Structure formats: C-alpha cells, structure tokens
C-alpha cells in the first residue's frame, strides 16, 4: 500500500496537504510549518518516503485504545526512520498547535491565509475512514509506505 501526502499550501505556522491511498484521494492533512532547519515540535516532516508500522505503546496508543476499543485499535500509525524525528504518528487534531511534528488528517481544511495555525475539521471522521485501511494492510503483512512531496504546478 502506498500513501502520498502532497503539500498544497505553506503557511507561517502550518502546512496544508492532501493524502492519497494508491493514487485515490482519501483526506486532507495538516502539519507544522516548513523549516530548513528542524525545530522540535514546530517543523513538518521532511520530504521523502517512510514505512508505517503500528506503535502499541505510549500515551496516544492508550488514549486511542480507550476511545476506539481493542477490537478496532491495534496501534498508532507510526512513521519509521524520519531523519531527526522520533515517534511521528498519524492522528486526529484540530490545528497545528496539536501536531508536534505529526500528521493530522481531516475531511476539510481552512486556507492558511485565513488562519496561520491552520484548521482541519471532521478529523475523527477522516481518521476512522483511513485507519482501518492502513491497519489491515499492515496486519496482513503488506509493507505500507508514505511519501511526502509538494504540489507541482506548471503553467
């Protein structure tokens, strides 16, 4: 399974994007802002491709296990080998103050010109659509990768 995050808008405090699964649009994304030099909890994930595994420990895992139940939640979607980053997850959120370097997903997003910190809505709905697809692929033994890039517009 291949996930693609295509970044579409770069703001002062946030980065907007779209997530595709095997070239089909899935949801919108929100991350911290782009920086040439990483600042902890304030920088989007570097462009590149990373494997996703399930993380079955930590605070997010315990909260999601309680929220969604053990039959549904099998671990957080955890990006592997991200340079200078640790424990990068895909999770629900409302704005970039809740990312800490992770990737948030939502069913809609607000233009960064309207709010510098970004806003993503219906995050839980997007997550509950996305998560089982990725979870089931990982549990079936498929290698799941996520690639980060920016939009390439030519006129």
C-alpha positions in Angstrom: 0.0 0.0 0.0 1.2 3.4 -0.9 0.2 6.7 0.8 1.1 10.0 -0.7 0.9 13.3 1.2 1.0 16.2 -1.3 1.6 19.5 0.4 -0.5 22.3 -1.2 0.0 25.3 1.0 2.8 26.5 3.2 2.0 29.0 6.0 3.8 30.8 8.8 2.7 28.2 11.4 1.2 25.3 9.4 1.3 23.2 6.2 -1.8 22.0 4.3 -1.9 19.0 2.1 -3.9 16.1 0.7 -3.5 12.4 1.4 -3.9 9.8 -1.3 -4.0 6.0 -0.9 -2.9 4.1 -4.0 -3.5 7.3 -6.0 -7.0 7.9 -4.8 -7.8 10.9 -2.6 -8.5 10.0 1.0 -8.5 13.1 3.1 -6.8 16.5 3.9 -3.7 16.8 6.0 -2.3 19.4 8.4 1.3 19.6 9.7 3.6 22.1 11.4 5.2 24.7 9.2 8.1 24.0 6.8 11.6 24.9 8.0 15.0 24.5 6.5 16.4 23.6 10.0 14.3 21.4 12.3 12.8 22.9 15.4 11.4 20.3 17.8 7.6 20.2 17.8 7.5 23.0 15.2 8.6 21.5 11.9 6.8 19.4 9.2 8.1 16.0 8.2 10.9 16.1 5.7 10.1 15.2 2.1 10.8 11.6 1.4 9.3 8.1 1.8 8.8 6.3 5.1 7.5 2.9 6.2 4.5 2.9 8.5 4.2 0.4 11.4 1.9 0.1 14.4 3.1 1.5 17.7 1.4 -0.3 20.6 2.7 1.8 23.5 2.7 5.4 24.6 0.1 8.0 25.5 -1.6 8.2 22.1 -1.9 4.5 21.9 -3.5 4.2 25.3 -6.0 7.1 24.6 -7.0 5.7 21.2 -7.3 2.2 22.7 -9.8 3.6 25.2 -11.6 5.7 22.6 -12.0 3.1 19.9 -11.6 -0.2 21.7 -9.2 -3.1 21.4 -11.2 -4.8 18.5 -10.7 -1.7 16.3 -7.4 0.0 17.5 -4.3 -2.2 17.0 -1.7 0.5 17.4 -0.9 4.0 16.2 0.2 4.6 12.6 3.9 5.3 13.2 6.3 6.6 10.6 9.8 4.9 10.6 13.2 6.4 10.2 12.2 10.0 9.8 15.5 12.0 9.9 15.8 13.9 13.2 12.3 12.9 14.3 11.0 10.3 16.7 7.6 8.9 17.3 5.9 10.6 14.3 2.3 9.5 14.2 -0.8 10.0 12.1 -3.7 11.1 14.4 -6.7 13.4 14.8 -6.3 17.1 15.6 -7.9 20.5 15.1 -5.0 22.8 14.3 -1.2 22.9 14.1 -0.8 23.6 17.8 -1.7 19.9 18.3 0.7 18.4 15.7 4.1 18.3 17.5 5.6 17.2 14.2 3.0 14.6 13.4 0.5 14.3 10.6 -3.2 15.3 11.3 -6.0 14.2 9.0 -9.4 15.7 8.4 -12.4 15.8 6.0 -11.9 19.5 5.2 -9.4 22.2 5.9 -9.2 26.0 6.0 -7.0 28.2 3.8 -3.9 29.2 5.7 -4.4 32.8 4.6 -7.4 32.8 6.9 -5.7 31.3 10.0 -2.0 30.9 10.2 -2.1 28.0 12.6 -4.3 26.1 10.2 -7.6 24.4 10.8 -8.7 20.9 9.9 -12.3 19.7 10.6 -14.0 16.3 10.9 -10.7 14.8 11.9 -12.2 11.9 13.7 -14.3 11.0 10.6 -11.3 11.1 8.3 -9.2 9.0 10.8 -11.9 6.3 11.1 -12.0 6.0 7.3 -8.2 6.0 6.9 -7.1 3.9 9.9 -8.7 0.5 9.1 -7.3 0.5 5.5 -3.8 1.1 6.7 -4.1 -1.1 9.8 -5.5 -4.0 7.8 -2.7 -3.8 5.2 0.0 -3.8 7.9 -1.6 -6.7 9.8 -1.9 -8.7 6.6 1.9 -8.3 6.1 1.9 -5.7 3.4 4.6 -3.1 3.5 3.0 0.3 3.8 4.9 3.4 2.8 4.0 7.1 2.9 5.7 9.6 0.6 5.8 13.3 1.3 6.1 15.8 -1.6 4.8 19.3 -2.5 2.4 20.1 -5.3 4.0 20.6 -8.6 2.0 23.2 -10.6 3.1 24.1 -14.2 1.6 26.9 -16.2 
